């Protein structure tokens, strides 16, 4: 079932919390600006740094596969911490898809990488040309195809064209991340602070942020967990999991959970009771995910994520005084 991220215009708003309750919490009008400065913008700054470092490794020596793989893992960690904050700059210019085209049921990534490598000369493969190609070959999944082979995570041999492609893709990613960092820290964060002065805009931006976070939990539950643990009577299928080639499918989820935990901890200033419940359930999921020896691990992970989703979708917005609305998170 394909997740649809519906625009804020589909959201239904309700009244803010009562004056008595608001006195005990931070002003919900400042919610989006607060999370932007504390949680979101710093993650895009970290993304810029990690993607830039990855490009430098490719530029330096593309035959050092251990260094390339280490830089790739660090870059993907940074992305996994930022990928759910889709309101604002990340939603523009298909940036999320350019960074991380997934899922890929028609195998566009493999086909696209082969097409890139089919050019007559390595000199024909540049960052500028990659930026004009399909989103399927612009980002991290394409780099994964160049770096990893098989199920054991072993590195692929790097020929001249592979090196050129890796350098071009890594440099393209660095350019995208630099723009995101600049726009978040110099533009979006400032805009959200200004929006706090207008009640309607404050509601809209708060709901956009809350929807991003709740949708993040839904993506983990609906898209990332089933291939690893099975769902609805279907057995696990690890080769359908995200980033399985680089053996970081569970690491990806762990990084997602860490970012969501930080965000809901920050939200506790606005929704002390329910945000704490989300944090508690996400921490339970993180703990269960890490305990690979637990015979009940699958049940524990699924239950914790499902409980976190309930609080994030139904309870946190109510405590803050807004409603995400059914369509904001409905998928198919």
N, C-alpha and C positions, 0 to 999 in steps of 0.2 A: 504494500500500500504506500503510495507516494505522498510524502508530506508536502503540504502547501503552506507557505508562509504568507498569510493574508495581511494586507496593509492595514495600518491603524484605522483607516476609514471604516473598517468593518467592526470596530470595537464599540461596545455599548458602555457609556459612562454612568456612574451613579454618584451620589453625594459623597463629599469627603467625610472623614470621621467626625464624630461629635467634638465640640470644644473641649469637653472634659478629657476625652481620650487623647486629643491632639496635644494637650498640655504635657502629657507624659512622653510624647514622641517628637521626633524631628518633624518639621513642617513638610508634608508630602509634596508640596510644590517644589521643593529643592531636591527631590529624590533623584531625578535623572542627572542633574548637575553633580550631585554628590558621588554617584556611582561612576560617572564619567571621569572625574578627577582621581578617585581612589582606586578604581578597578579597571575601567575600560581603557582609557588613554595610556596608562602605563603598560598594558599588555600589547598595544600596538607599537609602543616604543621598543619593547622587548622583541617584537616580531621584526621590526626594522633592523635591529642589531643582529639577530640570529640569521636573517636572510642575507644581510650584508656580509657576515662572516662566512656563510656558506659559499657565496659567490667568490670571495677572496681565495678560499681553498681550491675551488675549481680553476681559478685563474693562475694559481701558483703552480700546481702540478696535478694533472688529472690522472696520473698513474698511481698515486698514493691512495689506494682504495680504502684503507682503514681510516684515513683522515676524512675522506669524502663521506664515508658512511657515518662517522661520528658527527660531522657537520650536518648531515641530512637528519639524523635523529634529533639533534638539538633544534634544528629549524622546525621539524614537525612538532616537537614539544611546544615550541612557542606558538605555533599555529593552533594546536589543540587547546591552548589556553585562551585563544582569542576568537575562535571560529564561530561561537554562538552569538557574538555581539554584532548582529547583522544590521541593525538600524543605523542609518547614517552612511558614512563613506564606504563601508564594506559592501553595501547593497548597490552601490553605483558602479557603472562601467563593468559589470559582470565580474567584479574583483574576486568574490568568493569562489566562483567557478574557475576562474583563471588560476587561482592558487591551488584549489583542491577539487578537481572534477570527480565527483563521486556521488552516487553509485554510477557504474558504467556497464549496464546490462548488454550493450551492443559492442562492447570491446573497442570503443573509439580510441582509447589511449594507445593500445598496442598498434592498431592500424595507423594512427597518426604518427607515432614514433618511427615506425617502419618507413612511412612516407618521408619524414624529415631526413632519415638516414639514406634515402635513395637518391639524393641529389648527386650530381657529378663530382663535386669537390667539397671538402670540409670548409673551404672559404665561403661557400654558399650558405652556411648555417651561422646566423648571427642573432643577437638578442632582438634587434629591430625586426628581423623577419619572423622570429618566433612570436613576437608580440602581435603579429598580423595573422597568425595561424589559428586554427581551432583552439578553443579553451582547453580541449582534452590534452593538448601537448604543451601547454604553457606552464604547468605547475609541478607540484610535489609528486603526484602520481607518475608523471612522465619521468621525473628523475629517478623514482623508485625502479622503473623498468630498466633504466640504464645502469643502475647500481647493483641490482639483486637478480639472482636467477634461482629457480627451483624453490623448494620448500624449506631448505636449510639456512636460507639467508646468506648463502655464499655470494661473493662479489663476482660480477661479470668482468670479462676482459675488456679493456678500453682501447678501441682503435681510434684512428685520427678523427673520423666522423663522430664517433661516440663522445670523444673529448669535446669537440666543437659544440655538439648538441647540449652536453651537460653544462658547459660554460654559458651558452646562450640562454638556456632555461633558467639557470641559477641567477644570471644577471638580470633577466626579465623579472624574476620573482623579487629580487632586491629593489628594482625600480618600483614595482607595485607596492611593496611594503613601505618604502620611503614615502610614497605619496600618502598612504594610509596614516602613517605616523604624523606627517605634516598636517594633514587635514583634520585629524582628531585633536592634536594638541594645539594647533593654531586656529582651528575653525570650529569643529563640532563641539568641543568642550566649552568654548566661549559662547556658542549659540545656545547650548543647553542652560548655561548660567543665566543668560538673558531671558530664556523662556520661562524661568522660574518667576519672573515678574508678571506674567500673564496667566491667569487662571486656566483658560482653555488650553493654551500651549503647554502649560505645566502638566495638565491631565494627560494630554496626548503623548508627551515625551515620557512621562512616568509609565503609561501603559505600554508604550513601545519597548521600553527596557524590560518591564516585567514579562512581556510576551516573548522577547528574545530568550530570557532565562528559562521560562517554562517550556518553550519550544525545544530548548537545548536538552532538557530532561526527556522530553518526548522522543527526540531523535536518538538518544542513547537507548531508550527502551524499545522503540519500534524498528530502528535501523541497525544499530551497532551491536546490540546484545544477541539477537536471534541467531546470526550465523555462528556465534561462539557457543551459545548455550542451548539453542533450540527454542522453539516457541509454537504454541497452538498445534501441538501434535507433530511438528516437523523436527527431525533430528538436526543436530548441529552440522554446519557445513563451513568449516574454517576457511576454505579457499574462496568463499563468498564474502568473508569478513574484510573490513577496510584494512588497508596496508598489511595484508597477510604476508606478502613477499619479503618484507623487511622485518617480519616477526615482531611487530609492535601493535597488534590489534588491541590487546588488553592494556598496553601502556598508553595508547591513545585514549581509551576510556578513562583510565586513571587520571590523565592530565585534564580531560574534560571535567571530571568530578572535582578536581582540586580547584579549578577556576570557578565552578558553580558554587562550591562551598565558600570561597572567598567572597563572592558576590552576595550570597544570602547572609553571610555574617555582616556585611556592610548594610544590608537591608534591615537588619535587626534594630537599627536606630529608628526605623519607620514602622516596623511591624514586629515588636519584640517577641510576641508569643509564637506566631505562625512561622516567621523566618527562622527562629531557633529550631522549630520542628523540622523544617526542610533541611537545615544544616545537620541535624542529628541523623536523619534518614540517609542523606548523602554520605555522611561519614560511615554509617553502617554499610552502605553499598561499597564504599572504598575499602573498608576493612575486609569485607567478605570477598571482594575481587582479589585482594592480595593473598588471601589464605587458600592457596592451591591444594592444601592437604585436607581441607574440610569436605567430607562426603556430602554435606548439604549445601555446598557452596552455590550451586546454581539457584536453588530455591531462595537462599539468603540474598543473593544479588538482585534477583527479580523482584522479590518482595520489598526490599528497601527502596529500589528505584520507583516502583509503583506507588509506594506510600509517599515518597518525596514528591512525585507528580501530583498527587491529590492535594497536598498542602500548597504547592506552588501554583496550581491552576485555580483551586477553589477557595483557599483560605487566606493566603497572603494578600491577594488583591482586595478581598473583603475587609480585612483588618486595616489596610491602608485607606480604603474608601473608594476604590474603583472596581470595575469589572472588566475582565478580559473579553468576555463574550464567547459564545460557542464557536463562532466561525474563525476566531483568531487562532485557534489551535487545532481545528479540525483537519484531519488528513484524509487523503485518498489521492 
